[in-house]
Amino acid sequence: MVSVGTAEDAIVACAQDLAARADEVAVALSEQLAGSVPEFFDDDDLIREVEASAYGNVAAMLSVFRAETVAEQVPIRPEVTAFASTVARRQLPLESLIQSYRVGQTLFSRLWMDVLAQRLTEQQVFIEALHRSFDELNVYLDRVVAQLVSDYERERDRWVLGEAARRTAVVERLLRGDRIPVEHAGRQLNHDLRAPQTALVAWMPSHGEVNLQLGALAGCLTALTAAAGAPRMLMVPAGTCAMWAWIAGTPDLDRLAECADRLPKSEVLIAAGQTTEGVDGFRISHEQAQRARRVAARMPAPPRLTRHADVATVALLAGDEEEARRFVARTLGELAARTTAAEQLRETLWVFLQEGGNTRRASERLFMHRNTVLYRLQRIEALLGHPLEQRRLDVEVALLLTATFGADMLPAEPDYP
C-alpha cells in the first residue's frame, strides 16, 4: 500500500488506475448484476447492451473522480440512455431498470472501496476519500436514474403505440413456436411465411446513437440482399445495436457471402441461418443464425458474414467453453502449447487432414517441400504420443476448435493428464 497526501490526490490516483481497465470492470460488474436482474441477460443482444451501459457509467464516474468535471455536469453517455430505450422496447419493467442501478451502485461502491484500501494506509484520508467520492457517486446516479425513467416512459409510449411494436409482438410469438394462423401473421408482417425462410442477424458495437446504429444495420442488410439479388425481406430491430431479418424464398448464400465483403460500415457483422422449409422455418433459421453469431463473436477475426452451414459443427462442439478447452488440451497434449512451433505443427496437421491425408496436396497448400510435411507429421505423432490414425476424429475436432477460435481454445499453462 502507498500513502497519498490528500483525499483528492487519492481519488484521482485510484481513478486513473481503474480507468486503465474500465472495459474489464464493466464486464465484471455486468456479470455480477446477472443474479439480481436475470431478465437483462436472456440473450446476447441484451448482454452486450448491459455491458455497454455499464462501461458508460463507469467511464463517466471515473472522469468525475479524475477531476475532469463534476457529477452535476458530467454528460450522461449515449450508451447509457440507449439501454433505457432497449428495456422499454423489450417491454421489460421499469422496476428492473431501477433495480439494476441500485445493485450496480452497491457493486461499484465495493469495488471502489477495495481500490482505495489498496492504495491508502492512513485511515483518516481513506474515510475522507470515501465520503467525497460517494457524495459524487450519489449525485451522478440520481441524475442518471431520473433521466432514464423519463427516457424509458417516453420510449415505451412511442413504441407500444407504434407499428414496430405490433410487428415485433408477432415475430416473438413465431419465435416462441406459438401456433398462430400463418396467413394472418403474414399479413401483419407483410411477409410470406409459407415460403422457405432464411434468417439473418446483424449487429455492431453500441455507441448509444440509437437511430444511427439501427440505420447502419438496416442499410447493410438492405445493401446485402440487393447486391445478391435476393427478394425483399422482413427486418425487426432487436434492441439498439442488433437487427433481425428474414428473406422469404431461396437466396444464394454463396452470393450473399461474396457481397458481404464489399459492404460499408466495417463494424457491422452478419450471421445467416440455413434456408429452411415449412411453417417452422422462420424460427429454426433464426435459431441457427443466432448460433452462428455466437461463434462469430468468439472468432479472433470473424468474416463479415458467418453462415450457420459453415460453423454448425463447431457451434455444437463449443457450447460448453470450459469443457471444449479441456478437450483440446487433453487431445492435443503438447501440441496445444502456445508457441510458434506448436502453431506451425497444428496448421500442418489441419491442412493434411483437410486434404484427406494426401501429403502432396498438403505440401502444395502449405508452400513447402513434401519431405518437410513428412518430418512435421513425425514430430506431431511424437507430441501426440500415438499414430495419427488413432483417435483421428478427436484430433480433427480439437483442431477445428483451435482453427475457429484461435488461442482462446489453448490452455494458458498446459497440464496434460
N, C-alpha and C positions, 0 to 999 in steps of 0.2 A: 504493500500500500504506500501511496505517496501523499504527503500532506500538501494541500493547496492553500494559499494565503487567505482568500476570502470565499464566501459562499458563491458570489458571482463568478469568480475565477473557476471554481469547481464545476458549476453548472455548464459554463462554456466549454471547459476541457472535456467533460463527460459527454456532452452533446456532440462534440467533434469526433470522439471515439465511436459513438453509436452511429453517427451518420455514415461512417465508412462501411458499415454492414447493415444499412437500412433495408435492403432487399431481404436479407436473411431474417431480420427482426420481423418484418411484415408477414412473411410466410409462417414463422413460428407463432406469432400472435393469432393468425388465422386458424392454424391447426388447433391451438388451444381453445379457440372460440367454438369449434365444431360441436363440442359436447353441450353447449348452452343454447345454441340456435341451430340444431341439425337441419332445419328446413333450408338454410342457406348453403348446404353442402350436398344437395341432391344430384347435381350434375356438374360437369366440368366447366360449363359457362358461368354458372353462379360462383364456383370456387375461384375462378380467375378474377371475377369482379370483386369478390370479397378481398382477395389479396391486393388488388389494385387500390381499393378504398383504404385498406389498412396502411398501405405504403403512403398514400396521400396524407393521411392523418399523422403518421409518424414523421414524415418529411416536414409537414407544417409545424409540428411542435418542436422539432429539433431546430428549425430556423429561429423560433422564438427563444429557445434555450441558448442558441449561439449569439443572441443579442442582435440579430439581423432585423428584427421587427418586434412588435408586441402582440400579445394574444388578442387584443381588441381590434387589431388591424390586419393580422396575417390573413391573406386570401384563403378562402376555403377552396381547395383544389377541385378541378372539374371531375376527376375520377371519383371523388367523394360524393358529389351531388349526383353523378350519373348512377351510382349504386342505388340511391333512393328511387330513381326512375325505374330501375330494373325491378326492385322489390314491388313497386306499385303495378308494373306491367305483369309480373308473375302472380299478382293478386295475393301476395303474402301479407300477413297482418302488420300494421304499423307498430304494434307492440313488439314484434320480433326485431324490427329495426332499432327501436329504443333499447330493448334488452341487450342487443349486440354492443351498444355503446356503453351501457352500464358495465357489462363484463369486460369489454375492451379497456375501459378506464382502469379497472382493477388489475388486469394483466399487465398493462403498460406501467402502472404505478409500481408494481412489484419489481418489474424489470429495471425501472429507473432507480429504485432504492438499492438494488443489488449493484448497479453500476457506480453509484455514488459511494456505497460502502467499500467497494474495492479500491477506490482512489483516496478516500479521506480517512485520516486517523484521529482527527480532533472532533470530539463528539459535538461540541457547540457549533462548529462550522457545518458538520453533517446535518444537524437539526435545522439550522437556518437555511441550508441549501434545499432541504426537503420542503420547508414551508414556502419558500419563494417559488420553487418550480411547480408545486402542487397548486398554488394560487393561480399561476398562469395556465396550468392544465385545465383547471375548473372553468376559467373564463372562456378558454377556447372551446371546450366541449359544450358549454351552454350555448354558445353561438352556433356551433355545428348542428346540434340536435334541433334547435329552433328552426334553422334553415332547412334541414332535411324533412322535418314534419311538414313545413309549408310546401316543399317540392313534391313530397310524396302525395299529399292531398290534391295538389293541382294536377299532377300526372295521373293519379287514379281517376279523377273525374273526367279528364280528357280521354284516357284510354278506355274506360268502361263504356263511355258513350260512343266510341269510335267504331268504325267498320273493322279496323285491325283486330280489336278485341274479340269481335264475333268470329272472325276467321280463325284466330288463334284458338278459341274455345273448341271449334270444330276439329282443328288439327290435333289438339290434345286428346280429344275423345278417340280419334282414329288411332293415335299412337298408343293409347291405353288398350286398344283392342275392343272398344265398345261396339256392340252390334247396332249400327245406325243405318238407316236407308241410304244406300250408296248414291242413288240419283239425287236425293235431296242434299246430301253433303257436297256432292259435286257441283250442284248449282250454287250453293252458298260460297264455295271456294272458287267458282269459275274454273274448274279443273276436272279433267276426265279421269275419274278414279277407276274406271273399268279398263283403261289402257295399262300396259306394262309401266312400272314406276321405277325411276332411277333417282335416288335421293342424293343431295349434295349438302355439305355443311361448310360454310365459310366462316373464318374467324380471324381476328387480329388483336394485337395488344390494346388494352383500354387506355385511351388518352383523356377520357372524360368528356370529349366533344361528341355527344350522342348523335346528332344529326349528321355530322361529318363522317363518323365511323359507319353508321348504317348506310349512308350514301356510298361510301367506298366499297362496302361489301356487296351492296346491290349492283353497283356499277361493274364490279369484277365478274359477278355471276352472269349478268346480262351480256357482257362482252364475251365471256367464255362460250356461252351457249350460242350466241350469234355467230361467232367465228367458226364454231364447229358445225353450224347448220342444224342445230337441234331445234325441236319445236318449242313453243312458248312454255314457260314454267311458272309454278306457284312459288312465291317467296314469303317467308314469315320471319320477322325479327325474333331472335332468342336472346333477350337481354339487350345490352347496348353495344356489344362487341362481337356478336355472332349472328349469323343468318342461316336459316334452314330453307332448303329449296327442293322441289321435286320436278322432274321432267316426265311428262306423260308421253310414252312412245318408246322407241328403241334407239337411243343415241349411240353414236360411235364413240366408245370410251377411249379408244386409242387416239382418235382425233381430238377429244377433249383434253387429253394429257399433253398432246403436242401444242395445242393452243394456249394451255395454261402457262407455259414457259414464256409466252410473249405478253402476258397481262401486265398492266400498270400496277402501281401500289404493291411493291415487292413484299411488304409486311403482311399482306393478305394471303392466307393459305386456305386450301380447299381439300376436303375429303369426299370421296364418292362411294356410295354403296353399289351393289350389283343390280343390274336390271332384273326386276322380279315380277312374275306374273301373278294374277289373282287379286282378290279384294284385299288380301293381307299384305300385298307387295308394298304398299305405301309405308306400312310400319316396319316391315322386315328390312327393306332397303335403307331406311333411316337408321335403324339399329346398326346395320353394317357400316354406314358412313360414320357413325359415332365411334365404333370400334377402330376404324381406320384413322380417325382423328386422334384417338388416344395413342396409337402407335406413332403417328407423325409427331405428336407433341414431345415424345421422348427421343426422337432421332436427333443426332448431332447436327445434321444439315438436311432437313426434310425437303422433298420436292414441292413445287407449287401445288401439284395435285397428287394426293395419295389415294390410290384405288384399293378398295377392300379386297378385290380379287388378287392383288399383288401382296397383301400383307395378312390375309386371312389366317394363314398357319401361325405366323408369329403372334398375331393378336390372341389366338387361343393359348399359345405356349406361355405368353408373358403376363397372364392375368394375375399371377402371384409374383411380384417383382423379386422379393427376397428369395423365394424358392427357385426362381429362374437363375438368380446369381449363384446360389449354392449348386445348382445342377451344372452350370458352366464350369465352376471351379472343380467340382467332383469329376466331371467327364474329361476335361482337357488337362487337368493336372498342371504340370509346369508349363504347358503350352498356353495357359491363361495368364502368364506373367505380364506385367505392364512394362514391357521392354520393347525396343525397336526390333531386336532379333526375333522375339516371340511373335510380334505383329507380322513380320515378314513370313514366318513359317505358317501362321494361321491363314494369311492371304494365299499362299501357295497351295495349302491343303484345300481351301474353299474353292479355288479355281479348278484344281484337279478333280474334286468331287463333282463340281458343276459340269465338267467336261466328260463325265461318265468314266473316270479313271483312265483317260487317254492322256499319256504324258506328252505326246507330240502336240496335241491341241492346247494343252495346258501351257506348254513352253511358249507357244506362239502368242497366246493371250498375255502371258507374263513378260514377253520380250526377253527371254533368257534361254540359254542352251538347255537341251533336254537332259544332259548329264547333271546340270545344276539342280533341275527339278528332282531327278532321282536321288541326288545326295540329300536334298532337303526332306524328301519323303522318308529316307532312312533316319534322319535326325528326328523327324516328327514321331516316328514309331518308337524311337528310344525314349522320347519325353513322355509319350502316352503310356508306355510300359506294355504295349500289346500291338499285334499287327493291325493294320487299318481295317481289315475285313471283320475284325471282332468289334462289336458294339458300333458298327458303322452308322446306324441310324442315330444313336445317341450323339455321336461326334458331329454328324451333319446338323442336328438340331442345335447343339451348342454353338456351332459356327454360324448358323443362321441368326441366332440371338446376338452374337457379337458383331456380325456384319450389319445388322439392322440398328442396334442401339449403341455400338461403339464401346468405349472404355467403361461406360456405365454398367456393363454386364460383367466386368472383370473385378475380382476381389482386390481390395486395396492392399491387403497383406496376405498373399496366397497361403492357404493352410490346407494341405492335401491329406485327407483321412486315409 
